[in-house]
Amino acid sequence: MTSEDNAAKCRSGHVVISAENVRKSYGGAAGSSDVLGGVSVDVFAGDFTVIMGPSGAGKTTLLNCLSGLESIDAGEVAYEGTSFARLSDRQMSDVRAASFGFVFQAPRLVSNLTLYENILVAGLLSPNLTDRQAREKADALVRALGIESAARHLPNQVSGGEAQRAAVARALVCDPSIVFADEPTGALNQANSEELLDILCESNAAGQTILMVTHDVKAALRATRIVYLRDGSVEGELDIGTYDKAASAAREREIVGWLADQGW
């Protein structure tokens, strides 16, 4: 498959999330700071899209705006063609519960629940699953992520890597339309990072749409597409096709060269 074919494959899905001329600032009128200055970007079904850029570029803010965790000052964000502006707070919460999964840099697990209970509760609360389906999905994810033993323990009784894998399982158990991941490997060592990225890659290969913020080139290797953000604006996009571990060295050179062209 040529790189052109791979790029076309990346874009074969419909647009799941779209942003048009999105603006976001923080602070009062006198001392406001523009974080997003008119961002337009689309996220396609089945894509593994990564947002990169220097510190302060607005990466996390963009992720939060695209997922409805933060409001925008101007422009439009739409999910499956429906503008967030048309949704009430309750309707927006319902969309997040039914269609969005979240993975953060810290696991953010409920401290007095075991890893398994953290995963299961998310499934039980999902409108997408029956209670039986939630239990079956939680059991399958625990096995797939290799945390059978750790699943019986509380978050403070397991390693950071095990807790973060549980957080990924919690995001996936609801069968979300899209998973939003904000620096999910940022607090992990290299081995745990690779394991988590393998999980996300396998999920994406099975059709899961993923939007991830990262500053790590090794993590960006797994993407099918990279969006580069600088000073609150999209500076460039790179379609790189499906990840192939055997070709990762050449892929890394391509990404590093492209990032250098963006001023990385």
N, C-alpha and C positions, 0 to 999 in steps of 0.2 A: 504494500500500500504506500503510495507516495505521500509526501507531506501535504500536498494539496488535497488528496483524498481524505487524509486524517483531519484536516481543518474542516472540510465539508461535513465529515461525520460529527465533529463537535457541534456544528451549528444545525444539525438535522432536526433537533427538537424545537418545539414551539417556545415562545417567550413565557417564562414563569413569573419572573419579577422584572419590572422595568422602572427606570428612573429617568425623568426628563427635567433638565434644568433645575436640579435640586439644590437649594441653598439652605445653609444652616449656620447660625452664629450663636455664640454664648456671651453672656454679660448683658448689661443694660445698654440703653441707646447711646449713652455718653462714652462707654468703654467697651462696646461690643467687639467681638473678634470673629471674623468670618472663618469658619472651618471648612465648609463646602461652598464653592463659588460657582454653582451652575453645573452640577455633574449630571451627565446623561450616560446611562449604561443599561444593557440588557443582560439578564441571566437566562440561559436556555435550558430546557428540560434535558436531563441526562448529562449535563456538563459538570466538570469539576473545575470551577473557576476560582482563581486565587487573586486576591488584591494585595499588591505590594507597593512599596514607596517608603521614603525616609520617615523618621520619627516626626510626628506633628503634621503629617500629610492629610490626615482626616480619615484614615482607613477604618478604625473602629467606629467612628461616627457614621461613616457611610454604611457599614454593616448594620448598625443599630437602626438607621433610618430605613434601610431596605427591609428590615424585619419588623418594623413598626414599634420597636422598643423606644425610639425617640421620634418626636414630631419634627416636621420640617417647617422652615420659614416661608419657603416659596418653591414653586415647581410642583411636580407630581410623582408619587410612587404608586404603582399599581401591581396587584397580584392577580394573575389570570385575567387581566383586562379590567379589573375593578379597582378604581382609585381608592387608596386608603382614606382620602378626604370624604368619601361617601359613606364611610363606616362609622358607627357609634363606637364608643370605648368598649362596650360589651361585644359588639360584632367583631372588633379588632382582636379582642381577647379570644373569641371563639375561633377566628382564623388561625391565630398562633397555636392554640391548643390542638386543632385538627390537622394543621398543614405544615407547621414549622417545628424543627428540632434544633436545639441549641447546645453547643459545646464551647466552654470558655477556657481561658488559660488555667484557672483553678477549677477543680471539679465541681464545687458548689453543691455537694451532696448534703442531704439532711443528716445531721450528725448523730441523731438517736435512732436511725434506721440502718439496718445492714445494707451492704451493697445490693443484694438481691431485692430487698424491700424498696430501695430507691428506684430500681429499674421497674419492678412490678407496679408500684403505685402510679408511675407515669403511664404505664399501659392501661391500668384500670380506669384512670381518669380520661383516657382518650376516647373521643366519640367514634373513632374508627374501628374499635375492637370490642368484642364481647369479653366478659371476664375470662372465659376459657381461652379465647385467642390471646389475651394479654399474658396469661400464665404460660401458654405454649411458646409465645414469642420471647418472653423473658428467659425461659429455660434454654431456648435455642441460642439466644445471644450470649448467655453466660458460658455455654459450651464453646461457641464459636470464638469468643474472645479469651478463652483460657483462664477464666477466673472462678472456676467451680469452688475451689477451696476458699478463696478470698471472699466469695459472695456471702458467706455465713457471718462475716465479721463487720464491725462498724468501721466507718471511714478512717478513724484515727488509729485503727489496728492493722491497716494494710499499707503497702507502699504507694508512693505517688503514682507510679505507673498503673497499678491495679485500680486505684481510685479513678484515674482518668479514663481507663478502659470502661469502667462502670458508667462514667458520665457519657461516653459515646453510646453505650448500650441504652442508656436512658433516653438519649436523643433519637435512637433508631427504633425503639420498641413501639412507638406510636405510628409507624409507617408514614412518616412525614413526606410532604411533597418536596421539601427542601431542607437541608441541614445547614445552619449557619454556625461556623466555627471561627472563634476569635483567638488566634495564637494558641491552638490546642496543644502544641508541643513545646511551648515557651518555657515551662517549668520542668521539663523532662530531660533525662540524660539521653545520649544518642541511641542506645539500644531500645529504650522505651518509646522514643520518638519514632523510630523505624517501625516498631510493632503497631503503634497507633496509626501511622500513615498507611501501613499495609491494610489495616482494617477499613480505613476510609476508602482506599483504592478498590478493595474488593466490593465494598458497598456500592461505589460508583459504577464498577463494572456490571453490577446487577441492576443498574438503572437509577440509582439514587442521585439526585441533584445535590451538589455541595457548593457552597460559597464560603471560602476560607480566607481570613486575613493572616498573613505571615510575613516575617522579615527574613526567613530562613530559605536560602536557595535550595537546600536539600529537600525541604518540604515542598517547595514550588515545583520540583521535578515531577511530582505526582499529578499536577494539574493538567487539564486538557487546554486550558486557556488562562492567560495572565493579564490582569488589568493593572496598569501602573498609574498610581496617584501621586501627584505632587502639588503642594500648596492648595489643596482642595479642588483640584481639577484633574480630569483624566488626561494623561499625557500620551498614552499609547496602549495598544492591546496586541497580544501575541497568541495566536492559535498554535499549539504544539502537539496536538493529537494525543492518542492514548499512550500512557506510560508503558515503557518496555525496559525492564531492569537490565537486560543484556545491552541495551543501547544508552544506558544512563550517562555514561561519560560524555558522549557526543551531545546528548541532550543538555547536560549541564553547561557545556561550552557554549551552546547556542543561547541558552538563557542568560548566562553571564555576559556574553557579548551584547545581547539585546538590552540588558539592564544598563550596561555601560553607555550604550547609545542614548538611553533615557536620562543619564546623569546620575545613576545609582552610586 
